[in-house]
Structures are given as C-alpha cells and as structure tokens.
Amino acid sequence: MKKKRNVLLSLIFPERCVYCGARVPGGTPVCEKCRKSLPRIEEKVCPKCGRGKKVCDCRGKENYFDGIAAPFYFSGCVRNGLHIFKFRNSTSGAGEFAREMAETLKQRFGDIAFDFITEVPVSRKSLRARGYNQSALIAKELSSLTGIPYKSGVIEKIYETRAQHGLPGYLRTGNLSGVYDLPEPSAVKDKTVLLCDDISTSGETLNECAKMLWLGGAKSIYCITLALTPVRK
C-alpha cells in the first residue's frame, strides 16, 4: 500500500532535479545531464580562498577565518540550482547541497573537531519576505549528515544591506561594516566554529561574520559553502 501511495504521489508531485528543475526518477535528486556538468573544484586547492590554485587570485589575503571550502564553482547548473533554491521558494535542494558539502568538508577539514555549525544570517526583513534562511536550511542538513551540533542565531544581521553580488568589489567591504552582531559572545568563546553559507563571491560576507566570531573569542573559524564564484581576470 505504501509503495502504491508513493508512486501515486510521484505522479501528482514529480521529483525534480535540484539544479535544473527537470523531472527525475523518485529518489534521484540530480538529473544525469546536470550530474555530468557540475563545475567541481577538483584541482589542488588554495586553503585561503578555497579555489583551485591555478585560478587563485587571493594573493595570501588575510581573513578572520582560518579556511574555506566548497565543492563547486558558481557557474552553470550550480548557479541555476541556487537561484531556484533562493528565489523560487523551493527548499528541496538543501539535502543534496548539504550532501555535497559534507563530502568536501570531510576531504578538506576532516581532521578538525568542530564544536558547532552555524549559518550566515539574513535580516528580519529578508526572512519575512522569503520565509526561510537558505543557509540555515543547509546548515541543519549538514549537521544531520556530519553529527556536528547545529546552533542557530549565533550571529544576527541587524541592518538590511544591498545585495553583495550587485556591488563592485571596492564597495563590498563597506556595505557590510557594522551590520552583524553577536548576541551571546560566551557561546563562541574558545570554540572551533564551522560557518555555513550557500555561496561566497568576494568572501566579504563570510569574513565580516567571522570577524564577529573572532571578537567573541572563537578559537578558530572555518567556512563551508556550496559554491565559490570563479575568479574574474
């Protein structure tokens, strides 16, 4: 009976690829076309920016976080999948995104004992408008997959800002200055924190959040995202 019900539900509400939206067989979150074209970061990776060393352009830039990792570059089907996830009220991709991130976490930071995972926050206005924080959804799934405890609300965004991706590089740092707060600094003191976001462009958002964790006394801070923007040269 249960099997018949699942078949019926799949006919009424067919499962779709989390990256392109195409119909897929039940239990298959990614279509074959997207699976073959995923823009993976596979070459030797720069520990500072998380990109392949062949395209790294961070020039040893100092950050408040100790390292960053991501399975993909923000292009092609990954760009499309994140757009669906963030702007079309479709949260079904969180589990698959977290699965890819968990594999990358194991490869890059597998020897690190994290005290907890937390997310990059969104403002209350954005949360009301969208109904969810996409980074928090991924962080919760990542916690379930890895066993690292999840803590919500560790960092708060207290002001609305212009979207980072819409700004030139020289304005991105100033756009975020003073917009984050740490409600309970004691929660991060002497902790090793994993900071989760969906995408990192210039890295300024993660760096500003990491700064707050550092000011609160965190011992070390690492970042994990689904995607990093390719370096523009």
Secondary structure as UniProt FT lines:
FT   HELIX           2..12
FT   TURN            18..20
FT   TURN            26..27
FT   HELIX           32..37
FT   TURN            47..49
FT   TURN            53..55
FT   TURN            59..60
FT   STRAND          67..69
FT   STRAND          72..73
FT   HELIX           76..87
FT   TURN            92..93
FT   HELIX           94..109
FT   TURN            110..111
FT   STRAND          116..119
FT   HELIX           124..130
FT   HELIX           134..146
FT   STRAND          156..157
FT   HELIX           164..166
FT   HELIX           169..176
FT   TURN            177..178
FT   STRAND          180..181
FT   HELIX           185..187
FT   TURN            188..190
FT   STRAND          192..200
FT   HELIX           204..215
FT   TURN            216..217
FT   STRAND          220..228
//
